[in-house]
């Protein structure tokens, strides 16, 4: 399970250090792909396999299902951290998530997310994610 948020900087080549605690959970090799909310998702190979099984079960005849599978699979790449704990984020994924220099790397239970610093701070601001609005959404979801 992945929890917490960490600030890191991406170098000019598109490399960023993945926090050691996340690297342990992700394993030696893992999957990086487009995520929702304009961020990137990282999955361990086991968790990606679970997710991929769900994608494969979607009906090929449904255009929304095909688009959903295409969205995640076409952006997916296998990653491996170097000896300094860095990964290279491909340019297409950097562009998709509008990643600049300063990033947040966030643990979200079964996956890790990479966010542009400004986008994360806006997303988590009180105007977007106040405790009251979180409580209301939890109630709506039956939590």
C-alpha positions in Angstrom: 0.0 0.0 0.0 1.2 3.5 -0.9 0.6 6.5 1.4 2.0 10.0 1.7 3.1 12.8 -0.5 6.6 13.9 -1.4 8.0 16.9 -3.3 10.7 16.2 -5.8 12.3 18.0 -8.8 12.6 16.6 -12.3 15.9 17.2 -14.0 16.3 18.6 -17.6 16.3 15.1 -19.0 13.0 14.2 -17.4 14.4 12.1 -14.6 12.9 12.1 -11.1 13.7 10.3 -7.9 11.0 8.0 -6.7 10.8 7.9 -2.9 12.6 4.8 -1.5 9.4 3.7 0.3 7.5 3.7 -3.0 10.3 1.9 -4.9 10.1 -0.9 -2.4 6.4 -1.4 -3.0 6.6 -0.9 -6.8 9.3 -3.5 -7.2 12.3 -3.6 -9.5 10.2 -3.0 -12.6 6.8 -1.2 -12.7 4.4 0.4 -15.0 4.0 4.2 -15.6 1.0 5.4 -17.6 -1.4 8.2 -18.1 -3.7 8.8 -15.1 -6.9 10.6 -14.5 -7.0 14.2 -13.4 -4.0 15.1 -15.5 -1.5 13.1 -13.5 0.5 9.9 -14.1 -0.2 6.6 -12.5 2.5 4.1 -11.4 1.6 0.5 -10.7 3.6 -2.5 -9.4 3.6 -5.3 -12.0 1.2 -7.3 -9.9 -1.2 -4.4 -9.5 -0.9 -3.5 -13.2 -1.8 -7.2 -14.0 -4.9 -6.9 -11.9 -5.9 -3.6 -13.6 -5.1 -5.0 -17.0 -7.4 -8.0 -16.4 -10.2 -5.6 -15.7 -9.4 -3.7 -18.9 -9.4 -7.0 -20.9 -12.8 -7.9 -19.5 -14.4 -4.8 -21.0 -16.5 -5.4 -24.1 -14.7 -4.7 -27.3 -18.0 -3.7 -28.9 -18.4 -0.7 -26.6 -16.7 2.4 -27.9 -16.3 3.9 -24.4 -14.7 0.7 -23.2 -12.3 0.7 -26.2 -11.4 4.4 -25.5 -10.8 3.6 -21.8 -8.4 0.7 -22.6 -6.7 2.7 -25.3 -6.2 5.6 -22.9 -4.3 3.5 -20.3 -2.6 1.0 -22.5 -1.2 3.4 -25.1 0.5 5.5 -22.6 1.9 2.6 -20.5 5.6 2.0 -20.3 7.7 -0.3 -18.1 10.1 1.6 -15.8 13.1 0.6 -13.7 14.8 3.0 -11.3 18.5 3.5 -11.8 21.0 3.1 -8.9 20.1 6.6 -7.7 16.4 5.8 -7.5 15.5 7.9 -10.5 13.1 7.0 -13.4 13.0 8.6 -16.8 9.5 10.0 -17.5 9.0 9.8 -21.3 8.3 13.1 -23.0 4.8 12.0 -24.1 3.8 11.4 -20.5 5.5 14.6 -19.3 3.5 16.5 -21.9 0.2 14.7 -21.0 0.6 15.6 -17.3 2.1 19.1 -18.0 5.0 18.2 -15.8 7.5 20.9 -15.3 10.4 20.9 -12.8 8.7 20.7 -9.4 6.5 17.6 -8.8 4.5 15.8 -6.1 4.8 12.0 -5.9 1.7 10.8 -4.0 0.8 7.4 -2.6 -2.8 6.5 -3.3 -3.3 3.0 -1.8 -2.7 0.6 -4.7 -0.8 3.1 -7.0 1.5 6.0 -6.9 0.7 9.3 -8.8 3.0 11.9 -10.2 1.6 15.5 -10.3 2.9 18.8 -11.4 3.4 20.9 -8.2 1.0 23.7 -9.1 -1.7 21.3 -10.3 -1.5 19.2 -7.1 -1.6 22.3 -4.9 -4.6 23.6 -6.7 -6.3 20.2 -6.6 -5.8 19.8 -2.9 -6.6 23.5 -2.0 -9.5 24.1 0.3 -11.6 25.5 -2.5 -11.4 22.1 -4.3 -10.9 19.6 -1.5 -12.2 21.0 1.8 -12.8 18.7 4.7 -16.5 19.4 4.4 -16.7 18.5 0.7 -14.7 15.3 1.3 -17.1 14.4 4.1 -20.1 15.0 1.7 -18.5 12.8 -1.0 -17.7 10.0 1.5 -21.4 10.1 2.5 -22.5 9.9 -1.1 -20.3 6.9 -1.7 -21.5 5.2 1.5 -18.2 5.5 3.4 
